[in-house]
Amino acid sequence: MATFLCCFLLTAITMVLLSRLTFCGPNEIDHFFCDFTSLVHLSCMDTSLTETIAYATSSAVTLIPFLLITTSYSCILAAVLRTPSGTGWQKAFSTCSSLLTMVMVFYGTLIATYFVPSANSSQLLHKGFSLLYTILTPMFHPIIYIA
């Protein structure tokens, strides 16, 4: 419940900041969905404060869970390596490797999309990363849990 409330409040801050922006010029977003970065680029006012606060809140919501997940997998790896059974290693690695791969794909593309400066990367690259974390990872979750 605390996680939900924290994410809700952080998202609400971003939504309030976005609602205060003034938009002018083109009204089409060159993206698959109403992405924050694409929406902010349509604004004709100074968006530096909005972007700074949004990136700070999204960093907390993204990096903290990523670090917790990688820490827990490190603990699992350490525990598995302490077991003498080679069969146990194989079973643990086959289970954890697919989950860890999807975590890395999800968070890796999410971090690359929102934390790489947009001046250095193309809109097409951002769209490709967005497809990976919005469509590919949810699509593979049922397959991972069945296997």
C-alpha positions as CSV (number, residue, x, y, z in Angstrom):
1,M,0.0,0.0,0.0
2,A,2.9,2.4,0.8
3,T,4.4,1.7,-2.6
4,F,1.1,2.5,-4.3
5,L,0.7,5.7,-2.4
6,C,4.2,6.8,-3.0
7,C,4.0,6.2,-6.8
8,F,0.6,7.8,-6.9
9,L,1.8,11.0,-5.2
10,L,4.9,11.2,-7.4
11,T,2.8,10.7,-10.5
12,A,0.3,13.3,-9.3
13,I,3.1,15.8,-9.0
14,T,4.2,15.2,-12.6
15,M,0.6,15.5,-13.8
16,V,0.0,18.8,-12.0
17,L,3.2,20.2,-13.5
18,L,2.1,19.0,-17.0
19,S,-1.3,20.5,-16.6
20,R,0.2,23.9,-16.0
21,L,2.1,23.9,-19.3
22,T,1.0,26.0,-22.3
23,F,1.0,24.3,-25.7
24,C,1.3,25.9,-29.1
25,G,2.4,25.0,-32.6
26,P,2.1,21.4,-33.7
27,N,-0.4,19.3,-31.8
28,E,0.7,15.9,-32.9
29,I,2.9,13.6,-30.8
30,D,5.4,11.6,-32.8
31,H,5.2,8.5,-30.5
32,F,3.2,5.4,-29.9
33,F,1.5,6.9,-26.8
34,C,1.3,10.1,-24.9
35,D,4.9,10.0,-23.6
36,F,6.1,12.5,-21.1
37,T,9.1,13.6,-23.1
38,S,7.1,14.0,-26.3
39,L,4.4,16.0,-24.6
40,V,6.9,18.3,-22.9
41,H,8.6,19.1,-26.2
42,L,5.2,20.4,-27.6
43,S,5.1,23.1,-24.9
44,C,6.1,26.6,-25.8
45,M,7.1,27.6,-22.3
46,D,10.2,26.9,-20.3
47,T,9.9,23.3,-19.1
48,S,13.2,23.0,-17.3
49,L,11.6,22.9,-13.8
50,T,8.9,20.4,-14.9
51,E,11.5,18.2,-16.5
52,T,13.9,18.3,-13.5
53,I,11.1,17.4,-11.0
54,A,9.7,14.7,-13.3
55,Y,13.2,13.1,-13.8
56,A,13.9,13.3,-10.1
57,T,10.6,11.5,-9.3
58,S,10.9,9.0,-12.1
59,S,14.5,8.3,-11.0
60,A,13.2,7.3,-7.5
61,V,10.4,5.2,-8.9
62,T,12.7,3.5,-11.4
63,L,16.2,3.2,-9.9
64,I,15.2,2.2,-6.3
65,P,13.2,-0.9,-7.5
66,F,15.9,-1.8,-10.0
67,L,18.6,-1.6,-7.3
68,L,16.4,-3.7,-4.9
69,I,15.8,-6.3,-7.5
70,T,19.5,-6.6,-8.5
71,T,20.4,-6.8,-4.8
72,S,17.9,-9.6,-4.1
73,Y,19.2,-11.5,-7.2
74,S,22.7,-11.1,-6.0
75,C,21.7,-12.6,-2.6
76,I,20.0,-15.5,-4.4
77,L,23.1,-16.0,-6.5
78,A,25.3,-16.1,-3.4
79,A,23.0,-18.6,-1.7
80,V,22.9,-20.8,-4.8
81,L,26.7,-20.8,-5.2
82,R,26.9,-22.0,-1.5
83,T,24.9,-25.1,-2.3
84,P,27.0,-28.2,-3.1
85,S,24.5,-29.7,-5.6
86,G,25.1,-29.1,-9.3
87,T,21.5,-29.9,-10.1
88,G,20.4,-27.2,-7.6
89,W,22.6,-24.7,-9.4
90,Q,21.1,-25.6,-12.8
91,K,17.5,-25.4,-11.5
92,A,18.1,-22.1,-9.8
93,F,19.9,-20.5,-12.7
94,S,17.3,-21.7,-15.2
95,T,14.6,-20.1,-13.1
96,C,16.4,-16.9,-12.3
97,S,18.1,-16.2,-15.6
98,S,14.9,-15.7,-17.6
99,L,13.4,-13.5,-14.9
100,L,16.6,-11.5,-14.6
101,T,16.8,-11.1,-18.4
102,M,13.4,-9.6,-18.5
103,V,14.2,-7.3,-15.6
104,M,17.3,-6.2,-17.4
105,V,15.4,-5.6,-20.6
106,F,12.6,-3.7,-18.9
107,Y,14.7,-1.5,-16.7
108,G,17.6,-1.2,-19.2
109,T,15.3,0.2,-22.0
110,L,13.4,2.3,-19.5
111,I,16.6,3.9,-18.2
112,A,18.0,4.3,-21.7
113,T,14.7,6.0,-22.8
114,Y,14.4,8.5,-20.1
115,F,17.9,9.1,-18.8
116,V,19.8,9.4,-22.1
117,P,19.8,13.0,-23.2
118,S,17.3,13.4,-26.0
119,A,19.7,15.6,-28.0
120,N,22.1,12.7,-28.4
121,S,19.5,10.1,-29.6
122,S,16.9,9.9,-32.2
123,Q,13.1,9.8,-31.8
124,L,13.1,6.4,-33.6
125,L,15.5,5.0,-30.9
126,H,13.2,6.2,-28.2
127,K,10.2,4.6,-29.9
128,G,12.1,1.3,-30.2
129,F,13.0,1.4,-26.5
130,S,9.4,2.3,-25.6
131,L,8.1,-0.7,-27.6
132,L,10.5,-3.0,-25.6
133,Y,9.4,-1.9,-22.2
134,T,5.7,-1.4,-22.9
135,I,5.0,-4.4,-25.1
136,L,7.8,-7.0,-25.2
137,T,8.3,-7.5,-21.5
138,P,4.6,-7.8,-20.5
139,M,4.2,-10.2,-23.5
140,F,7.0,-12.5,-22.3
141,H,6.0,-12.6,-18.6
142,P,3.4,-15.4,-19.0
143,I,5.9,-17.4,-21.0
144,I,8.5,-17.0,-18.3
145,Y,6.2,-18.1,-15.5
146,I,4.9,-21.1,-17.5
147,A,8.4,-22.4,-18.4
